[in-house]
Amino acid sequence: MAFVVFDTEFLADYGLFEPGFDGWKNREVVQIAAIKVSDNLDVMEELNIYIKPKLHARLSDYFINLTGLTDKLINKEGISFPQAYERFSSFVGDLDCYSHSWGAPSCSDIGDGKVMAETISYYDISDTGSLRYKNIAPWFRSSYDGRGINIKEQASGDIARLLGQEDTLKALGLNNHNALYDVYSILSGLRFLNFKPSSGIT
């Protein structure tokens, strides 16, 4: 039973000092990374897409330092979001699509899926909503509890380090918080904790 693990990196206007602050604003995906994973947790196919932003003229220094992505890279290799979303949708097909959002109480609140939906809203894209976004973070929390592992919070890119698997990702040559690094970090945790795709994630 194959499935997809995906992650995004996005720009946003933080708005911290604005009256009525309500968190990030104008969130916009600039990287989508995904891996197609077999039922024995082997990588079958990989996708990594850079996207030229529509709302933000340049990457912030904070974002560059966090992700390792640069304006030069995005300008050279980036494509439009509609093109990127079409490629991502085609890559996923009818497979379940797992990402990691530690604080999301349900799949409908999943962070990466919501950011994708927000970015879609900036474009004239015909989206059927057929992609099945599922949150893998509750499975991690349950697995930690069942094994007596004391991890109270994590981002997707932290998983490999927290489980002592960081060395397995060195060959990628990428930063934590690069979406491609983060999907392999999730996969390293699934392997370490013996995830069974047949068990499913609701």
Backbone bond lengths (Angstrom), bond angles and torsions (degrees), N, CA, C in turn:
res aa  C-N    CA-C-N  psi(-1)  N-CA   C-N-CA  omega(-1)  CA-C   N-CA-C  phi
1 M - - - 1.453 - - 1.536 108.98 -
2 A 1.313 117.10 93.93 1.466 121.63 -178.43 1.528 110.26 -70.52
3 F 1.325 115.17 156.88 1.457 121.41 176.53 1.524 108.41 -151.33
4 V 1.319 116.14 170.51 1.453 122.11 -179.90 1.526 109.47 -116.01
5 V 1.335 116.00 136.24 1.463 122.26 168.84 1.518 107.14 -108.77
6 F 1.331 117.31 128.90 1.464 118.94 -179.46 1.519 111.02 -136.34
7 D 1.317 114.26 161.91 1.464 121.44 177.69 1.521 107.49 -150.84
8 T 1.320 115.94 155.13 1.462 120.78 176.89 1.519 109.75 -127.73
9 E 1.315 115.00 157.77 1.468 121.80 164.61 1.517 106.67 -120.30
10 F 1.320 116.08 139.29 1.462 118.86 -174.75 1.523 111.17 -139.94
11 L 1.328 114.12 151.41 1.456 122.40 171.89 1.524 108.80 -91.77
12 A 1.314 116.40 157.84 1.460 120.20 176.68 1.522 109.76 -160.25
13 D 1.330 115.25 154.92 1.456 121.12 167.40 1.520 106.12 -88.65
14 Y 1.313 116.41 118.66 1.460 119.06 -173.12 1.529 112.12 -72.42
15 G 1.345 117.40 -44.26 1.458 120.43 174.11 1.513 115.03 72.42
16 L 1.344 117.69 25.31 1.458 121.10 -173.12 1.519 113.28 -60.04
17 F 1.320 117.19 -37.37 1.457 119.93 -174.56 1.528 112.90 -100.73
18 E 1.309 116.54 11.82 1.454 119.54 179.43 1.526 110.55 -84.60
19 P 1.339 117.49 145.80 1.472 119.75 175.44 1.520 110.13 -58.80
20 G 1.333 116.25 138.59 1.458 120.33 179.46 1.512 112.98 68.87
21 F 1.325 117.53 32.69 1.471 121.82 -178.03 1.528 111.20 -48.92
22 D 1.312 116.29 128.64 1.463 120.02 179.17 1.523 111.80 -132.91
23 G 1.326 116.52 31.63 1.462 120.41 175.43 1.518 112.98 94.94
24 W 1.331 115.76 -163.45 1.456 121.60 -178.64 1.520 111.48 -59.83
25 K 1.318 115.26 144.88 1.460 120.96 177.30 1.520 108.86 -130.72
26 N 1.318 116.28 153.56 1.466 122.00 178.48 1.530 111.41 54.04
27 R 1.317 115.84 47.32 1.460 119.41 178.24 1.531 109.24 -68.73
28 E 1.331 115.59 138.16 1.466 120.70 -170.87 1.526 109.79 -148.21
29 V 1.319 116.90 119.49 1.459 122.42 -177.63 1.527 110.45 -69.41
30 V 1.337 116.74 131.44 1.462 121.59 175.49 1.529 112.65 -121.97
31 Q 1.329 117.45 -5.51 1.471 120.82 173.25 1.524 108.69 -149.72
32 I 1.312 115.50 134.48 1.463 122.70 170.90 1.518 107.48 -124.34
33 A 1.312 116.55 124.63 1.464 120.96 174.54 1.517 108.27 -124.25
34 A 1.314 116.21 142.79 1.458 121.04 -179.23 1.518 109.95 -151.38
35 I 1.327 115.27 149.16 1.460 121.28 172.17 1.524 108.22 -129.63
36 K 1.309 115.13 139.34 1.463 121.99 175.35 1.525 106.07 -94.33
37 V 1.321 116.26 123.93 1.468 122.32 -169.70 1.523 109.69 -119.04
38 S 1.329 115.88 135.00 1.461 120.90 179.54 1.533 110.46 -79.99
39 D 1.335 115.99 173.75 1.459 119.68 -177.93 1.524 112.85 -69.19
40 N 1.344 117.56 -15.84 1.460 119.54 173.63 1.529 111.90 -102.17
41 L 1.323 115.21 18.92 1.471 124.64 172.19 1.531 113.80 68.18
42 D 1.320 116.71 28.16 1.462 121.43 170.24 1.526 109.19 -90.68
43 V 1.341 116.33 146.44 1.461 120.92 177.92 1.521 109.11 -80.66
44 M 1.315 115.58 122.24 1.457 121.62 -178.80 1.527 111.58 -93.96
45 E 1.324 116.40 -33.45 1.467 121.24 -175.15 1.523 108.80 -161.52
46 E 1.327 115.91 151.35 1.465 121.26 -177.14 1.521 110.29 -129.64
47 L 1.318 116.05 144.31 1.461 122.28 177.15 1.525 108.42 -134.39
48 N 1.330 116.37 132.35 1.463 120.94 176.76 1.526 108.03 -142.47
49 I 1.321 116.52 114.64 1.463 121.64 -173.70 1.526 109.98 -124.39
50 Y 1.331 115.77 131.63 1.462 121.78 171.43 1.519 108.53 -101.37
51 I 1.318 116.08 144.03 1.465 121.59 -171.42 1.528 110.35 -128.29
52 K 1.315 115.38 131.42 1.461 119.96 176.23 1.525 109.18 -76.39
53 P 1.340 117.43 122.27 1.464 119.19 -175.78 1.527 112.07 -71.36
54 K 1.315 114.52 153.49 1.454 121.95 179.61 1.520 111.49 -98.85
55 L 1.331 117.17 -36.46 1.463 121.68 -172.32 1.524 113.64 -95.79
56 H 1.318 116.64 -19.53 1.460 120.76 -174.14 1.531 109.53 -117.82
57 A 1.308 116.30 122.38 1.460 121.38 -175.10 1.526 112.10 -68.52
58 R 1.336 116.30 -29.18 1.467 119.60 -178.28 1.523 108.60 -152.41
59 L 1.318 114.93 161.59 1.456 120.43 175.19 1.517 109.27 -74.61
60 S 1.308 116.97 144.30 1.464 120.13 177.37 1.529 109.30 -76.78
61 D 1.337 116.17 155.96 1.466 120.29 176.71 1.527 110.41 -59.62
62 Y 1.318 116.75 -38.70 1.467 120.87 178.80 1.524 110.21 -59.50
63 F 1.325 116.83 -46.44 1.459 121.65 -178.25 1.527 110.60 -64.71
64 I 1.324 117.39 -42.55 1.470 121.54 179.55 1.522 110.41 -61.22
65 N 1.341 116.40 -45.71 1.464 120.40 -179.38 1.523 111.58 -67.08
66 L 1.322 117.06 -33.63 1.460 121.47 -178.07 1.522 111.94 -73.25
67 T 1.325 117.07 -45.14 1.466 121.54 -169.42 1.524 114.88 -101.86
68 G 1.344 116.44 -23.93 1.458 119.98 -172.65 1.519 113.23 83.44
69 L 1.333 117.75 -4.35 1.465 121.38 174.99 1.524 109.29 -75.94
70 T 1.334 116.46 150.14 1.459 121.19 -178.25 1.523 110.26 -132.68
71 D 1.335 115.66 161.59 1.457 120.14 175.38 1.532 110.79 -59.85
72 K 1.330 116.43 -39.09 1.465 120.25 -179.56 1.528 110.71 -60.66
73 L 1.334 117.02 -44.55 1.463 121.06 179.54 1.526 111.02 -64.43
74 I 1.327 116.45 -46.75 1.468 120.41 -177.95 1.530 110.55 -64.47
75 N 1.321 117.13 -41.78 1.471 120.02 -179.81 1.527 111.82 -66.62
76 K 1.336 116.32 -34.03 1.460 120.29 -177.51 1.526 111.78 -80.14
77 E 1.326 117.46 -43.95 1.464 120.93 -170.38 1.527 113.61 -109.96
78 G 1.340 117.01 -8.99 1.450 119.56 -175.84 1.517 113.47 -72.99
79 I 1.338 115.25 148.54 1.460 122.38 174.92 1.530 107.33 -121.79
80 S 1.306 117.23 174.31 1.456 120.12 179.57 1.532 109.87 -71.79
81 F 1.331 115.93 153.77 1.459 118.45 179.58 1.525 112.87 -60.79
82 P 1.347 119.89 -43.33 1.470 117.70 177.83 1.531 113.22 -55.40
83 Q 1.337 117.24 -40.93 1.468 120.20 176.57 1.523 110.58 -63.66
84 A 1.329 115.81 -43.65 1.464 120.83 -178.25 1.520 111.11 -64.02
85 Y 1.321 116.25 -42.57 1.465 119.86 -178.24 1.532 111.28 -66.75
86 E 1.318 116.11 -36.99 1.465 119.81 176.71 1.527 110.56 -63.10
87 R 1.343 116.27 -43.50 1.463 120.01 178.72 1.525 111.18 -64.44
88 F 1.317 116.54 -41.96 1.462 120.77 179.81 1.525 110.76 -64.57
89 S 1.317 117.24 -45.82 1.468 121.01 179.95 1.519 111.19 -60.92
90 S 1.340 116.25 -41.73 1.457 120.72 178.65 1.527 110.89 -65.21
91 F 1.325 116.72 -38.90 1.465 122.34 178.81 1.530 110.56 -62.77
92 V 1.329 116.44 -44.02 1.465 121.34 -176.99 1.523 111.33 -71.71
93 G 1.337 116.54 -42.51 1.456 119.20 -176.82 1.517 111.22 59.85
94 D 1.324 116.35 -128.41 1.462 120.29 -178.18 1.529 112.72 -104.41
95 L 1.333 116.72 19.39 1.460 120.52 -178.95 1.527 111.02 -84.46
96 D 1.329 116.45 152.78 1.459 120.45 171.56 1.522 109.09 -64.69
97 C 1.317 115.70 145.68 1.457 122.33 -169.77 1.532 109.01 -124.48
98 Y 1.335 116.51 100.42 1.459 122.12 -173.93 1.527 111.18 -94.21
99 S 1.315 115.92 132.92 1.465 120.70 165.10 1.517 108.12 -134.80
100 H 1.323 116.94 179.72 1.459 121.52 -168.84 1.525 110.16 -123.46
101 S 1.323 115.55 117.09 1.466 120.79 176.46 1.520 108.18 -136.21
102 W 1.316 115.83 98.26 1.469 122.08 -169.52 1.530 112.54 -58.72
103 G 1.336 117.11 -39.37 1.454 119.63 -174.70 1.508 115.04 -91.63
104 A 1.336 118.59 -0.70 1.469 120.46 -176.13 1.528 110.26 -78.04
105 P 1.322 117.99 124.49 1.461 120.40 -178.39 1.522 114.12 -74.08
106 S 1.322 118.13 -19.16 1.460 120.30 -178.34 1.514 109.68 -153.10
107 C 1.327 116.28 168.76 1.463 120.88 179.84 1.523 111.31 -62.73
108 S 1.331 117.05 -33.26 1.465 119.61 -178.26 1.523 111.87 -67.48
109 D 1.337 116.56 -18.65 1.461 120.72 -179.84 1.525 112.36 -100.27
110 I 1.317 117.02 7.98 1.459 120.05 -171.67 1.531 111.65 -59.66
111 G 1.323 115.76 133.30 1.455 121.10 -172.30 1.511 114.86 -59.56
112 D 1.335 117.68 -53.15 1.463 119.96 -175.42 1.521 111.50 -65.19
113 G 1.315 117.16 -39.65 1.457 120.24 177.92 1.519 112.11 -63.50
114 K 1.335 117.03 -38.33 1.461 120.78 179.51 1.527 111.11 -68.34
115 V 1.337 116.50 -40.38 1.467 119.66 178.71 1.521 110.48 -65.84
116 M 1.329 117.02 -37.71 1.467 119.74 176.06 1.522 109.86 -61.46
117 A 1.337 116.87 -44.49 1.458 120.79 -179.33 1.525 111.31 -63.45
118 E 1.321 116.66 -39.87 1.471 120.05 178.04 1.521 110.35 -63.50
119 T 1.330 117.68 -43.15 1.463 120.63 -179.91 1.525 110.47 -66.65
120 I 1.320 117.69 -39.31 1.461 120.97 175.97 1.520 110.93 -56.34
121 S 1.334 116.41 -37.66 1.469 120.46 -176.41 1.527 113.23 -64.69
122 Y 1.325 117.94 -16.76 1.465 121.12 179.62 1.530 111.94 -83.09
123 Y 1.327 116.33 -5.89 1.462 120.72 -173.76 1.529 110.04 -129.23
124 D 1.305 114.63 162.07 1.471 121.23 175.18 1.528 107.94 -88.71
125 I 1.324 114.71 76.87 1.460 120.86 -177.15 1.519 108.45 -114.36
126 S 1.315 115.85 131.60 1.459 120.89 175.35 1.527 107.76 -86.57
127 D 1.334 116.12 104.20 1.456 121.11 -176.24 1.529 109.46 -118.10
128 T 1.296 116.36 121.99 1.467 120.51 -177.29 1.521 112.73 -82.07
129 G 1.337 116.13 -6.91 1.461 119.03 -177.50 1.517 113.09 68.34
130 S 1.325 116.63 26.28 1.462 120.47 -174.15 1.528 113.43 -81.91
131 L 1.337 117.43 -15.91 1.464 118.92 -179.49 1.524 109.64 -69.01
132 R 1.321 115.59 133.50 1.466 121.30 -176.85 1.527 109.08 -98.35
133 Y 1.338 115.68 90.24 1.457 121.08 178.22 1.531 109.69 -77.54
134 K 1.320 115.87 131.54 1.460 121.16 177.84 1.523 109.19 -134.79
135 N 1.330 114.54 145.48 1.459 120.94 -175.67 1.526 109.72 -96.93
136 I 1.337 116.92 118.76 1.453 122.01 -178.98 1.529 112.53 -84.68
137 A 1.344 118.31 -13.67 1.461 121.36 -174.88 1.531 113.67 -60.33
138 P 1.348 119.93 -41.65 1.472 117.92 177.51 1.531 113.13 -60.51
139 W 1.332 116.95 -33.71 1.470 119.23 175.94 1.522 110.50 -62.95
140 F 1.355 116.83 -42.08 1.466 119.53 177.19 1.518 110.75 -61.09
141 R 1.336 117.99 -45.72 1.459 120.74 -179.53 1.526 111.02 -59.39
142 S 1.328 116.69 -44.21 1.458 120.92 179.16 1.529 111.43 -64.41
143 S 1.328 116.23 -40.43 1.468 120.36 179.57 1.524 110.93 -65.03
144 Y 1.324 117.13 -41.32 1.467 120.01 177.69 1.520 110.32 -62.29
145 D 1.324 116.72 -45.67 1.464 120.21 -179.65 1.522 110.84 -60.39
146 G 1.336 116.42 -42.60 1.454 120.32 -178.37 1.517 114.04 -67.86
147 R 1.318 116.76 -22.17 1.473 121.24 -178.92 1.517 112.18 -106.69
148 G 1.326 117.62 4.14 1.465 120.60 -179.71 1.512 113.53 68.67
149 I 1.335 117.68 25.35 1.464 122.21 178.11 1.522 108.15 -88.79
150 N 1.313 116.80 123.76 1.465 121.68 -173.71 1.524 110.85 -94.07
151 I 1.329 116.15 83.04 1.457 122.11 175.25 1.522 107.34 -122.83
152 K 1.319 116.35 116.49 1.464 121.47 -173.30 1.525 113.17 -93.50
153 E 1.321 116.63 -21.10 1.456 119.61 -178.34 1.519 108.67 -162.98
154 Q 1.339 116.33 147.04 1.460 119.75 177.49 1.522 110.06 -160.65
155 A 1.315 115.28 149.11 1.464 121.68 166.27 1.519 107.49 -94.13
156 S 1.321 116.79 164.25 1.465 119.97 -176.59 1.524 112.11 -57.98
157 G 1.341 116.74 -39.83 1.452 120.09 -178.28 1.514 114.34 -73.69
158 D 1.348 117.67 -10.32 1.467 122.03 179.61 1.524 112.39 -86.15
159 I 1.321 117.60 -15.92 1.460 120.66 -169.24 1.525 111.88 -59.07
160 A 1.325 117.00 -48.10 1.468 119.93 -177.64 1.530 110.93 -60.16
161 R 1.330 116.78 -43.96 1.477 119.95 -179.94 1.530 111.14 -64.64
162 L 1.322 117.09 -45.56 1.460 120.88 -176.77 1.525 112.45 -64.00
163 L 1.326 116.79 -27.52 1.464 121.31 -179.62 1.528 112.54 -100.65
164 G 1.335 116.70 9.49 1.459 120.12 177.65 1.515 114.09 72.06
165 Q 1.330 117.02 24.40 1.461 121.56 -177.28 1.533 112.77 -110.22
166 E 1.317 117.04 12.15 1.454 120.39 -173.73 1.521 113.23 -60.59
167 D 1.323 117.27 -34.24 1.469 120.45 -178.64 1.527 111.76 -61.58
168 T 1.325 117.77 -26.35 1.468 120.50 -178.67 1.534 111.49 -70.21
169 L 1.335 117.38 -13.76 1.459 121.13 -177.54 1.525 113.48 -105.18
170 K 1.315 117.51 -0.97 1.466 120.33 -175.64 1.520 112.44 -59.84
171 A 1.326 116.77 -34.19 1.463 120.28 -177.20 1.529 112.13 -63.64
172 L 1.326 117.69 -19.87 1.460 120.31 178.80 1.519 111.79 -67.28
173 G 1.333 117.05 -30.00 1.463 121.19 -179.48 1.516 113.40 64.42
174 L 1.327 116.97 32.30 1.465 121.95 -175.33 1.516 111.01 -122.89
175 N 1.348 115.03 160.90 1.456 121.71 175.09 1.526 111.32 -78.58
176 N 1.339 115.51 148.69 1.454 119.93 158.92 1.531 106.70 -56.20
177 H 1.304 118.05 141.22 1.474 125.09 -175.22 1.529 112.57 81.66
178 N 1.314 117.96 3.05 1.466 119.57 160.27 1.521 105.34 -85.23
179 A 1.331 117.80 132.11 1.464 120.43 -172.21 1.522 112.50 -58.22
180 L 1.333 118.29 -35.56 1.463 120.01 -179.70 1.532 110.51 -68.97
181 Y 1.326 116.54 -40.96 1.470 119.54 174.49 1.520 110.07 -58.94
182 D 1.320 115.76 -44.01 1.461 120.70 -173.63 1.528 112.42 -65.08
183 V 1.349 118.08 -37.50 1.474 118.03 179.15 1.530 110.74 -67.73
184 Y 1.339 116.68 -35.83 1.462 118.35 177.08 1.527 111.50 -72.73
185 S 1.325 116.87 -29.07 1.461 120.67 173.65 1.526 110.40 -63.97
186 I 1.334 116.63 -44.46 1.469 120.34 175.83 1.527 110.32 -59.32
187 L 1.331 116.00 -46.25 1.466 119.83 -179.04 1.525 111.30 -61.29
188 S 1.330 117.36 -39.22 1.469 119.70 179.35 1.527 110.37 -61.01
189 G 1.343 115.97 -37.49 1.459 119.32 177.52 1.512 112.45 -69.61
190 L 1.323 117.48 -39.59 1.463 121.00 177.64 1.529 110.53 -61.07
191 R 1.329 116.07 -40.69 1.463 119.65 179.30 1.528 111.06 -68.60
192 F 1.326 116.16 -45.67 1.465 120.91 -177.24 1.525 110.99 -61.98
193 L 1.325 116.43 -38.42 1.471 121.89 -176.43 1.523 112.75 -94.47
194 N 1.346 116.22 5.46 1.468 122.15 172.75 1.528 112.35 62.23
195 F 1.325 115.25 53.21 1.462 120.89 177.12 1.524 110.75 -64.99
196 K 1.335 116.15 137.10 1.450 122.59 177.98 1.540 108.84 -112.57
197 P 1.330 119.23 106.38 1.463 120.37 -178.92 1.514 113.37 -54.61
198 S 1.330 116.95 -30.27 1.456 119.99 -178.00 1.529 112.43 -65.31
199 S 1.368 115.85 -20.68 1.459 119.13 179.54 1.528 111.63 -72.22
200 G 1.357 115.19 -25.87 1.458 120.37 175.93 1.517 112.73 73.12
201 I 1.318 114.77 160.71 1.455 123.08 174.23 1.516 106.57 -128.07
202 T 1.294 117.78 123.28 1.466 120.84 -177.77 1.508 111.47 -88.68
